[in-house]
């Protein structure tokens, strides 16, 4: 009777004689993917991309919970694709050394004009029980990254953000906040609008949670107790009443970008009136992996 062959992958995981496991990993697998995308002014697409290649644990090394892969490439990239010209520009390429393997993805939070608020974060490599996040305002025209530590800024004022908006291309951030009481408990009855100016100042706009929108440099809000609308100018910092103001209809978006399920491609969408049509954008992941 023939003896069954020992699986080659399993056999390579055994240390003959000692009976101990060695580090055993299979062939390299490419799990790179697009993560986020936003359509900016002039048909410029801002996107984030995770370049991730690893060798999965195999055989006994994969027990009991899949084992620990051997990572060959783990870096995060933020870039732009200019649809009219087809130009691709890399704004940031960063090997993942701070966050644990596979984390540290760059997320595009908000955008206005050619400026976007992006966030990077995850579990820290040195301590998996701790997570950290970093935020930047990115100007895609100049390629500059301005750190924005709004999390510390709000926490220092004992505020928790309910909603956040990037209200102009200068980098003004608006927060719908709740004050934090004892034990970090939110008090939603005392909601307020706060802005962070491009210079890093924090200013309370009004004691309300009802943000209506932006008209030029005017931040429009209303007070439920009085049912009155007001405008706060984010440049002059002056407030004025808006008697007779009527709510503007919501903007009807006719174009946008998204990431295909699985992160394989970027998609450009156009609203035909009866639905959205999507077509892939010619941004080849192989080009993004080139240094």
C-alpha positions, 0 to 999 in steps of 0.5 A: 500500500502506497504511503500518502504524500505529505503536502509540500507546503506542510512539509516545508513548515516542519523542522525535521528532527526537532519537530518544531514549526518554522516560519512557512509562507506561501507564494506572494499575493497582491492585495493592492486596491483603491481605497477612496476617491473624490471629484475636485474642481476641473475634473481632477480626481483625488484618490488613495491607494494601498499597495499591499503584497504579502505571503500568507502563512501556510501549513501548521504555521497557519494554525489556529487563526490563519497565522501571521503573513509575511508582508513584502510591500505595505505603503499608502499613496495619495494621487490625482488623475486629471481627466482632460489630460490623462495626467497622473500625479503622486502627491504622497507615497509613504511606507507603512512603518507606524501602523500595524501591517495592512493599516494606515490607509489614507481616507478622503474625508471632505473636499472643496475646490482643489482642497481636501481633508484627508485622514490616515490612521489605525492601530499602532505597530508598537502597541496594537491596543492603541489607535492613532489618527493624523489629518491634513488639508491637502492642496492638490494644486500646490501639493502641500500638506497642512497638518490639522489636529482638530481632534485635540483642538475639540477635545481641549475645549471639551467638545465632541463633533457630531458632523464636520464640513470643509466649507471653503477652499481656504481650509475652514472647517465647520463642526456641529458639536456637543459639549462633553460633561463628566465622564465624557458624556455628550449633552446634545441639548447644548449643541453648537456650531464651531469653526476652525479657521485656516489660521488654526483658531476655534470660534463658536458661531452659534448655539444651534445644530442647524447648519443650512449651507454656504453661500459665498463666504456666508455660513447660513444657520437657523435657530429653532427657538426663534425660527430665524435664519442668520449668516456668519461671514467666515472671513469678516466674522460678522453675523447678520440676520436674514429676514425672509430667507428661504431654504435653498434647494439642495445641489443636484450632483450630476458627476462624481467618482467612486471606487469599484467594489473590491477596489480594483478600479476608479469609476466616473459616474454621470447622472442622466436624470433617470439614474447613474452611469459609470465607466472605469477611469484609465488609472492603471494600478501597475503604474502606481506601484512603480517608484 
